């Protein structure tokens, strides 16, 4: 899940001509004799608890009930989710507000349909033995990340806010190295998603201190991850999008109410993942899906606008985006 932090660099499988097709061969999981419409859904990373509601919708027959056969596509090194969804090579995808914002600022026509998590569950993690409790403690320490401009900007903003000297933190690129192992060797802090890496640290009995991004600055409490499609899909096939979102919403509602059962459904679809990690992560993450929102998936203009402005103010975005075109709540089920 580390790559969720990257801006438009998450690799995914390049598909040819895999847009929505109807009619398609009836799925074996279908609860109806009617032909199903086939759509593709591209993940941003290997199956994890951010995706649980999607696999619940598949396993519980919610997609089939809405007349859909959903083909899950996992990432590889041939492209990125945002580009492939924008060009219709995948109908839907899992992305993040960071990528969508950058895409919109570069006139890439993708749109966020729902926030999978209502608040940012990531932050800067460090071993408790390092006693890194605030940004002033970053001085003289080594940060391990991916060399992204966003990382440097956030660290700099946090340190400036607490009157610490950014020039005194060492930045190194740890690439694909295991973050938790790196924290025991050559780095002092790194950026993690607590719902996955933090829970893994607990299983490894590796205690961490956390400085949450949402506490650093309200602008950094952005939506990550989100579900996306392209503008053409919302305009030409709005009912298909509505059926897709109905099923997905039911999947996440089930995961909110039934974390243990949902974890087992994800384990079935994530054979390479640690089952104990999935169970621990799901217990922690299920309440985070909807959080304090009135409805799962709901997005607010202020969240999109203040993050984009934060980037523009730091010259990390070529121009301010029109937030009304970056996201929509119109396809969420009506309560």
C-alpha positions in Angstrom: 0.0 0.0 0.0 3.0 2.3 0.0 2.5 3.3 -3.6 -0.9 4.8 -2.7 1.1 7.9 -1.8 2.7 8.4 -5.2 1.4 11.0 -7.6 0.4 9.4 -10.9 3.1 6.7 -10.7 1.0 3.7 -9.6 1.5 1.1 -12.2 -1.4 -0.9 -13.7 -2.1 -3.4 -16.5 -2.6 -1.9 -19.9 -5.8 -3.3 -21.4 -7.0 -3.1 -25.0 -10.7 -2.5 -25.8 -12.0 -3.6 -22.3 -14.7 -1.0 -21.9 -18.2 -1.8 -20.9 -19.9 -4.4 -23.1 -23.5 -5.6 -23.2 -24.8 -8.1 -23.4 -22.1 -10.5 -22.0 -22.0 -14.1 -21.0 -24.0 -14.7 -17.9 -21.7 -14.9 -14.8 -21.6 -18.0 -12.7 -22.4 -15.9 -9.7 -25.5 -14.3 -11.3 -28.8 -14.4 -9.5 -30.7 -13.8 -12.7 -31.0 -15.4 -16.1 -30.6 -12.1 -17.9 -27.3 -11.4 -19.6 -24.8 -9.3 -17.6 -23.0 -6.2 -18.7 -19.3 -6.7 -18.3 -17.2 -3.8 -16.8 -13.6 -3.6 -15.7 -12.4 -2.4 -12.4 -8.7 -1.6 -12.0 -7.2 -1.7 -8.5 -4.4 0.6 -7.4 -2.5 -2.1 -5.6 -2.8 -5.7 -4.7 -6.0 -6.6 -2.9 -6.2 -5.2 0.6 -8.7 -3.9 3.1 -9.2 -0.6 1.2 -10.8 -2.9 -1.4 -12.9 -5.1 0.9 -16.3 -3.6 -0.1 -15.6 -4.3 -3.8 -14.9 -8.0 -3.2 -17.9 -8.2 -0.9 -20.0 -6.9 -3.7 -18.6 -9.5 -5.9 -18.9 -12.4 -3.5 -22.3 -11.5 -2.2 -23.8 -11.1 -5.7 -24.5 -7.4 -5.4 -22.9 -6.7 -8.8 -24.9 -9.5 -10.4 -28.1 -8.2 -8.8 -27.4 -4.9 -10.6 -26.9 -6.7 -13.9 -23.1 -6.4 -13.9 -20.2 -8.8 -14.3 -17.1 -7.0 -12.9 -13.7 -8.1 -14.0 -11.0 -7.0 -11.4 -7.7 -6.0 -12.9 -4.6 -5.8 -10.8 -1.6 -3.5 -11.3 1.5 -4.2 -13.3 4.2 -2.0 -14.8 2.5 -1.0 -18.1 0.6 2.2 -17.3 -1.4 3.9 -14.5 -5.0 3.7 -13.3 -5.8 7.3 -14.1 -4.7 7.3 -17.7 -6.4 4.0 -18.5 -9.6 5.0 -16.9 -9.5 8.4 -18.6 -9.1 6.7 -22.0 -11.8 4.1 -21.3 -9.4 1.1 -21.3 -10.8 0.4 -17.9 -14.3 1.5 -16.9 -13.7 2.1 -13.2 -10.6 2.3 -11.0 -9.3 2.8 -7.5 -7.3 6.0 -7.2 -6.6 8.7 -4.6 -7.5 12.4 -4.4 -3.8 13.2 -4.9 -3.8 11.6 -8.3 -7.2 12.8 -9.4 -6.3 16.4 -8.4 -3.0 16.2 -10.4 -4.9 14.6 -13.4 -7.6 17.3 -13.4 -5.0 20.0 -13.3 -3.5 18.5 -16.4 -6.9 18.2 -18.2 -7.2 14.4 -17.7 -11.0 13.8 -17.7 -11.5 11.5 -14.7 -13.9 12.0 -11.9 -14.2 10.6 -8.3 -17.4 8.8 -7.6 -16.9 8.0 -3.9 -14.5 8.3 -1.1 -13.7 4.8 0.1 -12.4 6.3 3.4 -13.8 9.4 4.9 -10.6 10.6 6.4 -6.8 10.3 5.7 -5.5 7.4 7.7 -1.9 7.9 6.8 0.9 9.7 8.7 4.6 9.7 9.7 5.6 6.6 11.7 8.7 6.1 13.8 9.8 3.5 16.3 8.8 4.5 19.8 12.4 4.1 20.9 13.3 7.1 18.7 11.0 9.3 20.8 9.9 11.3 17.7 6.8 13.0 19.0 6.6 16.2 16.9 8.3 17.8 13.9 11.0 19.4 16.1 12.2 15.9 16.7 12.7 15.4 12.9 15.9 17.4 13.1 19.0 15.1 12.8 16.8 12.2 11.7 16.6 10.2 8.4 13.3 10.0 6.6 12.8 7.1 4.1 10.4 7.6 1.3 10.1 7.7 -2.5 11.6 11.1 -3.4 8.3 12.7 -4.3 7.8 16.5 -4.3 4.7 16.0 -2.2 6.7 14.2 0.6 9.2 17.0 0.8 6.5 19.7 0.8 4.5 18.0 3.6 7.6 17.5 5.7 8.7 21.0 5.1 5.3 22.5 6.0 5.1 20.4 9.2 8.6 21.4 10.3 8.1 25.1 9.5 4.8 25.0 11.4 6.7 23.9 14.5 9.7 26.2 13.9 12.0 23.3 13.1 14.9 23.4 10.5 14.0 21.4 7.4 17.6 21.4 6.3 18.4 19.2 9.3 16.4 16.2 8.2 18.0 13.7 5.8 15.8 12.4 2.9 16.5 9.0 1.4 14.7 6.9 -1.2 13.9 3.4 0.1 12.0 2.3 -3.0 10.4 -1.1 -2.6 12.1 -1.9 0.7 9.9 -3.1 3.5 9.1 0.0 5.5 9.0 -1.7 8.9 12.3 -3.5 8.3 13.9 -0.2 7.2 12.8 1.4 10.4 14.8 -1.1 12.4 18.0 -0.4 10.3 18.7 2.8 8.3 15.8 5.2 8.7 14.1 6.9 11.6 10.7 7.7 10.1 8.5 7.0 7.1 5.0 7.6 5.7 2.6 4.8 6.2 -1.1 4.0 6.0 -1.9 2.9 9.5 -4.8 0.6 8.5 -2.3 -1.7 6.8 1.3 -1.1 7.7 0.5 0.1 11.2 -1.5 -3.0 11.9 1.3 -5.1 10.5 3.7 -3.4 12.9 1.4 -4.4 15.8 1.4 -8.0 14.6 5.2 -7.8 14.5 5.2 -6.3 18.0 7.0 -3.3 16.6 5.6 -0.3 18.5 5.3 3.0 16.5 4.6 6.6 17.2 2.3 8.3 14.7 2.0 11.8 13.5 -1.2 11.8 11.5 -1.4 13.9 8.3 -5.0 15.0 9.1 -3.6 16.6 12.3 -0.8 18.4 10.5 -3.1 20.6 8.4 -6.8 20.3 7.5 -5.8 20.4 3.8 -4.0 17.1 4.2 -7.1 15.3 5.4 -7.9 14.4 1.8 -9.7 11.4 0.4 -7.5 8.4 -0.1 -8.5 6.1 -1.8 -11.4 7.0 -4.1 -13.3 5.3 -6.9 -13.0 6.8 -10.3 -14.4 6.7 -13.8 -14.1 9.0 -16.8 -16.4 11.8 -17.8 -17.6 10.1 -20.9 -18.9 7.1 -18.9 -20.9 9.4 -16.5 -22.4 11.2 -19.5 -23.1 8.3 -21.9 -23.9 5.5 -19.5 -25.2 7.1 -16.3 -27.4 4.2 -15.4 -24.6 1.7 -15.6 -22.5 3.9 -13.3 -25.5 4.1 -11.0 -25.9 0.4 -10.9 -22.2 -0.1 -10.2 -22.2 2.4 -7.4 -25.4 0.8 -5.9 -23.6 -2.6 -5.6 -20.3 -1.0 -4.3 -22.2 0.9 -1.7 -23.9 -2.2 -0.5 -20.5 -3.9 -0.4 -19.0 -1.3 1.9 -22.1 -1.1 4.0 -21.8 -4.8 4.6 -18.1 -4.4 5.4 -18.9 -1.6 7.9 -21.4 -3.8 9.7 -19.7 -7.2 9.4 -15.9 -6.7 9.6 -15.1 -10.3 10.5 -17.2 -11.9 7.7 -15.9 -9.3 5.3 -12.3 -10.1 6.1 -12.8 -13.7 5.2 -14.3 -12.7 1.9 -11.2 -10.6 1.2 -8.9 -13.4 2.3 -10.5 -15.6 -0.3 -9.5 -13.1 -3.0 -6.1 -12.2 -1.6 -4.2 -15.5 -1.3 -0.8 -13.9 -1.1 -1.7 -11.6 1.8 -1.3 -12.5 5.5 -4.8 -13.6 6.7 -4.0 -12.4 10.3 -3.1 -8.9 8.9 -6.3 -8.7 6.9 -8.4 -9.6 9.9 -6.6 -7.1 12.2 -6.7 -4.4 9.5 -10.4 -5.0 8.7 -11.4 -4.6 12.4 -9.6 -1.3 12.5 -10.7 0.0 9.1 -14.3 -0.9 8.9 -15.4 2.0 11.1 -13.2 4.3 9.0 -15.1 3.7 5.8 -18.0 6.0 6.5 -16.5 7.8 9.6 -18.5 10.9 10.4 -20.2 11.2 7.0 -23.9 11.0 6.6 -23.4 8.3 4.0 -20.6 6.0 2.8 -18.8 7.5 -0.1 -19.9 11.1 0.4 -17.4 13.8 -0.7 -17.2 17.5 0.2 -16.2 20.4 -2.0 -14.1 21.9 0.7 -11.9 18.8 1.0 -11.1 18.9 -2.7 -10.6 22.7 -2.9 -8.4 23.2 0.1 -6.0 20.3 -0.9 -5.7 21.6 -4.4 -5.1 25.1 -3.1 -2.4 23.7 -0.7 -0.7 22.2 -3.8 -1.0 25.4 -5.9 0.4 27.5 -3.0 3.5 25.3 -3.0 3.9 25.1 -6.8 3.1 21.4 -6.9 0.1 21.9 -9.2 0.2 23.7 -12.6 -3.2 25.4 -11.9 -6.2 25.4 -9.6 -8.8 22.8 -10.4 -12.6 23.1 -10.7 -13.6 20.8 -7.8 -17.1 20.4 -9.2 -15.6 18.5 -12.1 -13.2 16.5 -10.0 -15.8 14.6 -7.9 -19.5 13.9 -7.7 -22.0 12.4 -5.2 -24.7 12.1 -7.8 -24.2 8.3 -8.3 -24.3 7.4 -4.7 -27.6 5.6 -3.8 -30.3 7.9 -2.6 -31.2 7.4 1.0 
